[in-house]
């Protein structure tokens, strides 16, 4: 195992200090601090935007390339899962059903047909 040099330790300490300082601004200030309305409204969409940024490329791309064929199990699994969700969206089982239906379509197509 190689030794840690002074430069690496300095960078680690510097990054830690920057992180602590920037995250402490809310605690250091004596005045109440609130986000503007437009920022609060924008943050409401952050979880779905992050989820879409992670999920969509996984569905429509394979090995860094867009899918060239409809013969991909992921497309059919997503379509069936989405259909189930929109059909049962008011049910308490909607999210779990979406996962189960998606996997029930994906696994036979992927393992059975080799898509």
C-alpha positions in Angstrom: 0.0 0.0 0.0 1.4 3.4 -1.0 1.9 6.2 1.4 -0.4 9.2 1.4 1.4 12.3 0.4 0.9 15.8 1.9 -0.9 17.0 -1.3 -3.6 14.3 -1.0 -4.2 15.1 2.7 -4.4 18.8 2.0 -7.0 18.2 -0.7 -9.1 16.0 1.6 -9.0 18.5 4.4 -9.8 21.4 2.0 -12.8 19.5 0.5 -14.0 18.7 4.0 -13.7 22.3 5.1 -15.6 23.6 2.0 -18.4 21.0 2.6 -18.8 21.9 6.3 -18.8 25.6 5.6 -21.3 25.5 2.8 -23.6 23.2 4.7 -23.4 25.3 7.9 -24.7 28.6 6.4 -28.2 27.6 7.5 -27.1 27.1 11.0 -24.7 30.1 11.3 -27.3 32.7 10.3 -29.4 34.2 13.1 -32.1 35.2 10.8 -34.8 32.9 9.4 -34.0 31.8 5.9 -36.5 30.6 3.3 -36.3 29.8 -0.3 -38.2 32.0 -2.8 -41.5 30.5 -4.1 -40.1 29.7 -7.5 -37.3 27.7 -6.0 -39.6 25.8 -3.7 -41.8 24.9 -6.6 -38.9 23.8 -8.7 -37.6 21.5 -6.0 -40.9 19.7 -6.0 -39.9 18.3 -9.5 -36.4 17.3 -8.5 -37.2 13.7 -7.4 -39.1 12.8 -10.6 -36.4 14.5 -12.7 -33.6 12.5 -11.0 -35.6 9.3 -11.4 -36.2 9.9 -15.1 -32.5 10.8 -15.6 -31.6 7.4 -14.2 -34.3 5.2 -15.6 -34.9 6.4 -19.1 -31.3 5.8 -20.4 -31.5 2.3 -18.9 -34.7 1.6 -20.9 -33.9 3.1 -24.3 -30.1 2.4 -24.5 -28.0 -0.7 -24.6 -24.2 -0.5 -24.3 -24.2 3.3 -25.0 -26.3 3.0 -28.2 -30.0 3.6 -28.7 -32.0 0.5 -29.2 -32.2 -0.6 -32.8 -35.0 -3.1 -32.4 -38.3 -3.4 -30.8 -37.3 -6.9 -29.7 -36.1 -5.8 -26.3 -37.8 -7.1 -23.1 -37.3 -3.7 -21.3 -39.6 -1.9 -23.6 -42.5 -4.3 -23.1 -41.9 -4.5 -19.4 -42.1 -0.7 -19.1 -45.2 -0.5 -21.2 -47.0 -3.2 -19.2 -45.8 -1.7 -15.9 -46.9 1.8 -16.9 -50.3 0.5 -18.1 -50.8 -1.3 -14.7 -49.9 1.9 -12.8 -52.3 4.1 -14.7 -55.0 1.5 -14.4 -54.5 1.1 -10.6 -53.0 4.5 -9.6 -55.6 5.1 -6.9 -55.0 1.7 -5.3 -52.6 1.2 -2.4 -51.0 -1.6 -4.4 -50.3 0.5 -7.5 -46.5 0.8 -7.0 -45.9 -2.7 -5.9 -48.1 -4.0 -8.7 -46.1 -1.9 -11.2 -42.9 -3.6 -10.2 -44.5 -7.1 -10.1 -46.1 -6.7 -13.6 -43.0 -5.2 -15.1 -40.9 -8.1 -13.8 -43.5 -10.6 -14.8 -43.3 -9.4 -18.4 -39.5 -8.8 -18.4 -38.3 -12.1 -17.0 -40.0 -14.5 -19.4 -39.0 -12.4 -22.4 -35.4 -12.0 -21.2 -34.8 -15.5 -19.9 -37.3 -17.5 -22.0 -36.9 -15.8 -25.4 -33.4 -14.3 -24.9 -34.4 -10.8 -25.8 
